[in-house]
Amino acid sequence: MPHDGDDFVKPPPDPVLRVKVLESLLIEKGLVDPTAMDALIDQYETKVGPRNGARVVAKAWVDGSFLEKIKIDCSAEIFDVFGFQGRQGEHIIAVENTSNVHNVVVCTLCSCYPWTVLGLPPVWYKSAPYRSRVVEDPRGVLREFGTEIPEDREIRIWDSTSEMRYLVIPERPIGTDGWSEEQLSQLVTRDSMIGVGLVKNPVDFAVS
């Protein structure tokens, strides 16, 4: 019998429900400290987020030497320069978008993701449809994100693993000469560092 009243609450999706049940069991058995778990989630959701990655991208745009170093060992270089380190960020390699190549990151096996620079992975990144379809039909998937890549531009798919994670360095937008790293970082989005989106339009930002 359908319930159309205001008191009806739609249950969470099965994966979410399973996670909640597992979390409750772990807490009940004393295997997980709920306070520590909440603190960890808060750290990556509100304090890290994609802001660390945006700072890395902005510096790469203005410092060619830094860019070349992070394409070899991003983890070591961002620790030396910014002090960024932590869970899921031990082995990161930066891949640079150019006028000839557009990079997209996926984890086809699970949801490996560079928490250190991007925070917690979005739900869609962990979903089976994204993980399978972006490999088979990258242009089609990018269109679903509202991102059109020219047909003459190669799309490279990078498959993250437990040993290696990737950070996309999007192209620096035209019209940002003279911008500071802080100003440039405001243009960088999480999706642009995964490769499914582009950076913000600099026209929308007033720079003094």
C-alpha positions, 0 to 999 in steps of 0.5 A, spaced: 500 500 500 503 506 498 504 511 503 503 519 500 503 522 507 508 527 510 510 522 515 513 517 510 521 517 510 524 514 504 529 508 506 536 509 504 539 506 498 541 498 499 549 500 499 548 506 504 544 501 508 549 496 508 554 501 510 550 504 516 549 496 518 556 495 518 558 501 521 553 500 527 556 493 528 563 495 528 561 500 533 557 495 537 563 490 538 568 496 540 572 495 533 571 502 531 571 509 535 565 513 533 568 519 535 575 518 531 570 516 525 567 522 526 573 526 526 576 523 520 570 524 516 570 531 518 577 532 517 576 530 509 569 533 508 570 540 511 578 541 512 581 538 506 575 537 501 578 539 494 582 545 497 589 542 497 588 539 490 586 546 488 592 549 491 597 544 488 594 545 481 594 553 482 602 552 483 603 548 477 600 553 473 605 558 475 611 554 477 613 549 471 619 546 475 614 544 480 609 541 475 615 537 472 616 534 479 609 532 481 608 529 474 614 524 477 612 524 484 606 528 486 606 525 493 613 527 495 613 534 492 607 536 495 609 534 502 615 538 501 612 544 498 605 544 502 606 539 508 600 535 505 600 527 507 595 522 509 591 517 508 590 514 501 595 519 498 602 515 499 603 514 492 600 520 487 602 522 480 599 528 477 597 528 469 597 534 465 591 536 461 594 539 454 591 542 448 592 535 445 590 530 451 585 530 456 586 526 462 580 522 466 581 518 473 577 512 475 578 506 479 575 500 476 576 495 481 573 499 487 574 507 489 581 508 490 582 516 490 587 521 493 584 523 499 590 528 501 588 532 495 581 531 494 578 529 500 572 524 500 570 521 493 564 523 491 558 517 490 558 517 483 566 516 483 565 509 487 559 507 483 559 501 478 556 505 472 562 510 472 567 505 473 565 501 467 562 506 462 568 511 463 573 506 460 568 504 454 565 510 453 569 516 456 566 522 451 559 519 452 560 519 460 563 526 460 557 529 456 553 527 462 557 531 466 556 537 461 563 536 459 565 536 451 572 534 449 573 536 442 574 530 437 581 531 435 583 531 443 585 524 445 582 522 452 586 518 456 583 514 462 588 513 468 586 507 473 587 508 480 589 502 484 591 501 491 599 502 489 597 509 485 593 514 485 592 520 480 591 527 480 589 531 473 592 538 472 587 541 468 589 547 463 590 554 465 584 558 463 586 564 458 585 571 461 589 569 468 595 572 467 598 576 473 593 572 477 596 570 484 596 562 486 590 564 491 586 567 486 587 561 481 586 556 486 578 559 486 578 556 479 579 549 480 574 544 481 574 537 484 571 535 478 576 538 474 582 534 478 578 528 476 577 530 469 570 529 468 569 537 469 573 543 467 575 549 471 571 555 472 570 561 467 575 566 470 570 571 467 566 570 473 571 572 478 573 579 479 580 580 480 583 586 483 
